[in-house]
């Protein structure tokens, strides 16, 4: 599961970078959201202020319009009203002689706006599309606002709009024609409810925006602190996760190395780097399946080094490994790329030859191997020549079972080894019968020794001039309860290969010496006994001790015992 979650260091780093970028994006989105809220709140506050100013001015306008104007003493700083109210005297004198001038509702409103605008941060004015007073000429924004109000019938029109280098919160409230207005504007064709102009309010927007930013400072600081905390948290935990990932990665690498090592040890031979038997058999099964579809043959060969043990006697363990490795290199250089070579036993290799068309092709391959083996091998600083014996079994000619195919090839190889020189032996039913016979004898030798199935024949040694018997040569025979007599040439090689020749040889030694002592007593004279010793016995370091025990137990004088060995046995190691 962990390997699915975290597959490699670059992937992990990429995920961290993506998380950091996402967290930065969250921060900027948060700032953008706060800025939007600040902008919206500032606009609302500005428009509320503009609306309150406009409502105040509307009240002045309504009050002045309700009374149709007022009589006020003339003030030199204020021009006389240019817009006279119809039906009223423009000037009157009070009883105490005070002269009053009539101020129209429009003039009253304008004067109130002028007084309100002086010394304040806002501007309020009356504007109209149907201009009677040039001071009421609308600007572009006011023209658009009046047009919008006429079309929509809304109660007001508000927007943030620039005027020069300053942004203003602008609001325009419509001035609608009332019944009292018709007294002065009857000639304009107005109807009650018509929009003839509006009260325009301009308030600088920047102070409201600053106030909102000031109010949001704590929120921004909290957002920044939260973002920084998250940012450092990401790096802190990413470092921890990276360290954990490194530990997991190293563990995975170690596990992978261990698995690879176990797989190698389970499937490959460390001396030759060749596949072992298990891997060979898997490929053999696949080759048989394929051959069954294509109607071709599959050959399995066992290639043995002749006299491998004798060759290894002159080498160290390293030299023995070098010998089998060099032998495997020679064989590998001959076989085809699709063929498989594997380590079979200490002295032999297994070869899989799939897709073969004929036996002649198989013979050609092993002729090439023997040709390459004609050159000397340099092993452990020593030159030597080796021969190989090859046993071959074929699918489907000999069997259609993979395990049996290998066993048949081994049987053929053992037969090839028993022949002189480098040979190639194809499997046959006769070889199978011989192998069964060999197995039967190998398993029966140990039982034969325990059950006294062996007997000794004595071939007399005669003094030619006198014709007198002076001694005898002990010859072993095996009387099998089922097979009858089995000659030494049938079972002695098997006894040597199985190691039973040593206890059999000791049995012969003791019984032959004991018989010689009996004959000496019966005839009252010296009697020689000759006993053959096999190569394996002769190389046994305990041979002298065994002879000494036999002589001690039987009482035979050492000079009456002859040990017979072959010339070849001596020539194998003259110095020894």
HUQUI-V150429 format. One record per residue. SS is DSSP state (h for helix, s for strand, l for the rest). PHI is phi as a letter, one per 40 degrees, with the letter a starting at -180 (999 if undefined). Layout:
BEGIN
ss=SS phi=PHI
ss=SS phi=PHI
END
This chain:
BEGIN
ss=l phi=999
ss=h phi=c
ss=h phi=c
ss=h phi=c
ss=h phi=c
ss=l phi=b
ss=l phi=c
ss=l phi=a
ss=h phi=c
ss=h phi=d
ss=h phi=c
ss=h phi=c
ss=h phi=c
ss=h phi=c
ss=h phi=c
ss=h phi=c
ss=h phi=c
ss=h phi=c
ss=h phi=c
ss=h phi=c
ss=h phi=c
ss=h phi=c
ss=h phi=c
ss=h phi=c
ss=h phi=c
ss=h phi=c
ss=h phi=c
ss=h phi=c
ss=h phi=c
ss=h phi=c
ss=h phi=c
ss=h phi=c
ss=h phi=c
ss=h phi=c
ss=h phi=c
ss=h phi=c
ss=h phi=c
ss=h phi=c
ss=h phi=c
ss=h phi=c
ss=h phi=c
ss=h phi=c
ss=h phi=c
ss=h phi=c
ss=h phi=c
ss=h phi=c
ss=h phi=c
ss=h phi=c
ss=h phi=c
ss=h phi=c
ss=h phi=c
ss=h phi=c
ss=h phi=c
ss=h phi=c
ss=h phi=c
ss=h phi=c
ss=h phi=c
ss=h phi=c
ss=h phi=c
ss=h phi=d
ss=h phi=c
ss=h phi=c
ss=h phi=c
ss=h phi=c
ss=h phi=c
ss=h phi=c
ss=h phi=c
ss=l phi=g
ss=l phi=h
ss=s phi=b
ss=s phi=c
ss=s phi=b
ss=s phi=c
ss=l phi=c
ss=l phi=b
ss=l phi=c
ss=l phi=c
ss=l phi=b
ss=l phi=c
ss=l phi=c
ss=l phi=c
ss=l phi=c
ss=l phi=b
ss=l phi=c
ss=l phi=c
ss=l phi=c
ss=l phi=g
ss=l phi=b
ss=l phi=c
ss=l phi=c
ss=s phi=b
ss=s phi=a
ss=s phi=b
ss=l phi=c
ss=l phi=c
ss=l phi=c
ss=l phi=g
ss=l phi=c
ss=s phi=c
ss=s phi=b
ss=s phi=b
ss=s phi=c
ss=s phi=b
ss=l phi=c
ss=h phi=c
ss=h phi=c
ss=h phi=c
ss=h phi=d
ss=h phi=c
ss=h phi=c
ss=h phi=c
ss=h phi=c
ss=h phi=c
ss=h phi=c
ss=h phi=c
ss=h phi=c
ss=h phi=c
ss=l phi=c
ss=l phi=g
ss=l phi=b
ss=l phi=c
ss=s phi=b
ss=s phi=b
ss=s phi=b
ss=s phi=a
ss=s phi=c
ss=s phi=b
ss=s phi=a
ss=l phi=c
ss=l phi=c
ss=l phi=c
ss=l phi=b
ss=l phi=b
ss=h phi=d
ss=h phi=c
ss=h phi=c
ss=s phi=c
ss=l phi=c
ss=l phi=c
ss=h phi=c
ss=h phi=c
ss=h phi=c
ss=h phi=c
ss=h phi=c
ss=h phi=c
ss=h phi=c
ss=h phi=c
ss=h phi=c
ss=h phi=c
ss=h phi=c
ss=h phi=c
ss=h phi=b
ss=l phi=g
ss=l phi=c
ss=l phi=c
ss=s phi=a
ss=s phi=b
ss=s phi=b
ss=s phi=a
ss=s phi=c
ss=s phi=b
ss=s phi=c
ss=s phi=b
ss=l phi=g
ss=l phi=c
ss=s phi=b
ss=s phi=c
ss=s phi=b
ss=s phi=c
ss=s phi=b
ss=s phi=b
ss=s phi=b
ss=s phi=b
ss=s phi=c
ss=s phi=b
ss=s phi=b
ss=l phi=c
ss=l phi=b
ss=h phi=d
ss=h phi=c
ss=h phi=c
ss=h phi=c
ss=h phi=c
ss=l phi=c
ss=l phi=b
ss=h phi=c
ss=h phi=c
ss=h phi=c
ss=l phi=g
ss=l phi=c
ss=l phi=b
ss=l phi=d
ss=l phi=g
ss=l phi=c
ss=s phi=c
ss=s phi=b
ss=s phi=i
ss=s phi=a
ss=s phi=c
ss=s phi=b
ss=s phi=b
ss=s phi=b
ss=s phi=b
ss=s phi=d
ss=l phi=c
ss=h phi=d
ss=h phi=c
ss=h phi=c
ss=h phi=c
ss=h phi=c
ss=h phi=c
ss=h phi=c
ss=h phi=c
ss=h phi=c
ss=h phi=c
ss=l phi=c
ss=h phi=d
ss=h phi=c
ss=h phi=c
ss=h phi=c
ss=h phi=c
ss=h phi=c
ss=h phi=c
ss=h phi=c
ss=h phi=c
ss=h phi=c
ss=h phi=c
ss=h phi=c
ss=h phi=c
ss=h phi=c
ss=h phi=c
ss=h phi=c
ss=h phi=c
ss=h phi=c
ss=h phi=c
ss=h phi=c
ss=h phi=c
ss=h phi=c
ss=h phi=c
ss=h phi=c
ss=h phi=c
ss=h phi=c
ss=h phi=c
ss=h phi=c
ss=h phi=c
ss=h phi=c
ss=h phi=c
ss=h phi=c
ss=h phi=c
ss=h phi=c
ss=h phi=c
ss=h phi=c
ss=h phi=c
ss=h phi=c
ss=h phi=c
ss=h phi=c
ss=h phi=c
ss=h phi=c
ss=h phi=c
ss=h phi=c
ss=h phi=c
ss=h phi=c
ss=h phi=c
ss=h phi=c
ss=h phi=c
ss=h phi=c
ss=h phi=b
ss=s phi=b
ss=l phi=c
ss=l phi=c
ss=l phi=c
ss=l phi=b
ss=l phi=g
ss=l phi=c
ss=s phi=d
ss=l phi=c
ss=h phi=c
ss=h phi=c
ss=h phi=c
ss=h phi=d
ss=h phi=c
ss=h phi=c
ss=h phi=c
ss=h phi=c
ss=h phi=d
ss=h phi=c
ss=h phi=c
ss=h phi=c
ss=h phi=c
ss=h phi=c
ss=h phi=c
ss=h phi=c
ss=h phi=c
ss=h phi=c
ss=l phi=f
ss=l phi=b
ss=s phi=b
ss=s phi=b
ss=s phi=b
ss=s phi=b
ss=s phi=b
ss=s phi=b
ss=s phi=b
ss=s phi=b
ss=s phi=c
ss=l phi=c
ss=l phi=f
ss=h phi=c
ss=h phi=c
ss=h phi=c
ss=h phi=c
ss=h phi=c
ss=l phi=c
ss=l phi=c
ss=l phi=b
ss=l phi=c
ss=h phi=c
ss=h phi=c
ss=h phi=c
ss=h phi=c
ss=h phi=c
ss=h phi=c
ss=h phi=c
ss=h phi=c
ss=h phi=c
ss=h phi=c
ss=h phi=c
ss=h phi=c
ss=h phi=c
ss=h phi=c
ss=h phi=c
ss=h phi=c
ss=h phi=c
ss=h phi=c
ss=l phi=c
ss=l phi=c
ss=l phi=d
ss=l phi=c
ss=l phi=c
ss=s phi=b
ss=s phi=b
ss=s phi=b
ss=s phi=c
ss=s phi=b
ss=s phi=b
ss=l phi=d
ss=l phi=b
ss=s phi=a
ss=s phi=b
ss=s phi=b
ss=s phi=b
ss=s phi=b
ss=s phi=b
ss=s phi=c
ss=s phi=g
ss=s phi=c
ss=l phi=c
ss=l phi=a
ss=h phi=c
ss=h phi=c
ss=h phi=c
ss=h phi=c
ss=h phi=d
ss=h phi=c
ss=h phi=c
ss=h phi=c
ss=h phi=c
ss=h phi=c
ss=h phi=c
ss=h phi=c
ss=h phi=c
ss=h phi=c
ss=l phi=c
ss=l phi=c
ss=l phi=c
ss=l phi=c
ss=s phi=c
ss=s phi=b
ss=s phi=b
ss=l phi=f
ss=l phi=g
ss=s phi=b
ss=s phi=c
ss=s phi=a
ss=l phi=b
ss=l phi=b
ss=l phi=b
ss=s phi=b
ss=s phi=b
ss=s phi=b
ss=s phi=b
ss=s phi=b
ss=s phi=b
ss=s phi=b
ss=s phi=b
ss=l phi=c
ss=l phi=c
ss=l phi=c
ss=l phi=a
ss=l phi=b
ss=l phi=b
ss=h phi=c
ss=h phi=c
ss=h phi=c
ss=h phi=c
ss=h phi=c
ss=h phi=c
ss=h phi=c
ss=h phi=c
ss=h phi=c
ss=h phi=c
ss=h phi=c
ss=h phi=c
ss=h phi=c
ss=h phi=c
ss=h phi=c
ss=h phi=c
ss=h phi=c
ss=l phi=c
ss=l phi=c
ss=l phi=g
ss=l phi=c
ss=l phi=b
ss=s phi=b
ss=s phi=b
ss=s phi=c
ss=l phi=c
ss=l phi=a
ss=h phi=c
ss=h phi=c
ss=h phi=c
ss=h phi=c
ss=h phi=c
ss=h phi=c
ss=h phi=c
ss=h phi=c
ss=h phi=c
ss=h phi=c
ss=h phi=c
ss=h phi=c
ss=h phi=c
ss=h phi=c
ss=h phi=c
ss=h phi=c
ss=h phi=c
ss=h phi=c
ss=h phi=c
ss=h phi=c
ss=h phi=c
ss=h phi=c
ss=l phi=c
ss=l phi=f
ss=l phi=c
ss=s phi=c
ss=s phi=a
ss=s phi=b
ss=s phi=c
ss=s phi=b
ss=s phi=c
ss=s phi=c
ss=s phi=b
ss=s phi=b
ss=s phi=c
ss=l phi=c
ss=l phi=c
ss=l phi=c
ss=l phi=g
ss=s phi=c
ss=s phi=c
ss=s phi=b
ss=s phi=a
ss=s phi=a
ss=s phi=b
ss=s phi=c
ss=s phi=b
ss=s phi=c
ss=s phi=b
ss=s phi=b
ss=s phi=b
ss=s phi=c
ss=l phi=c
ss=l phi=b
ss=l phi=c
ss=s phi=g
ss=s phi=c
ss=s phi=b
ss=l phi=c
ss=h phi=d
ss=h phi=c
ss=h phi=c
ss=h phi=b
ss=h phi=c
ss=h phi=d
ss=h phi=c
ss=h phi=c
ss=h phi=c
ss=h phi=c
ss=h phi=c
ss=l phi=g
ss=l phi=c
ss=h phi=c
ss=h phi=c
ss=h phi=c
ss=h phi=c
ss=h phi=c
ss=h phi=c
ss=h phi=c
ss=h phi=c
ss=h phi=d
ss=h phi=c
ss=h phi=c
ss=h phi=c
ss=h phi=c
ss=h phi=c
ss=h phi=c
ss=h phi=c
ss=h phi=c
ss=h phi=c
ss=h phi=c
ss=h phi=c
ss=h phi=c
ss=h phi=c
ss=h phi=b
ss=l phi=g
ss=l phi=a
ss=l phi=c
ss=l phi=a
ss=s phi=c
ss=s phi=b
ss=s phi=b
ss=s phi=b
ss=s phi=c
ss=l phi=b
ss=l phi=c
ss=h phi=c
ss=h phi=c
ss=h phi=c
ss=h phi=c
ss=h phi=c
ss=l phi=c
ss=l phi=c
ss=l phi=c
ss=h phi=c
ss=h phi=c
ss=h phi=c
ss=h phi=c
ss=h phi=c
ss=h phi=c
ss=h phi=c
ss=h phi=c
ss=h phi=c
ss=h phi=c
ss=h phi=c
ss=h phi=c
ss=l phi=g
ss=l phi=c
ss=l phi=c
ss=h phi=d
ss=h phi=c
ss=h phi=c
ss=s phi=b
ss=s phi=b
ss=s phi=b
ss=s phi=b
ss=l phi=b
ss=l phi=c
ss=h phi=c
ss=h phi=c
ss=h phi=c
ss=h phi=c
ss=h phi=c
ss=h phi=c
ss=l phi=a
ss=l phi=c
ss=l phi=c
ss=l phi=c
END
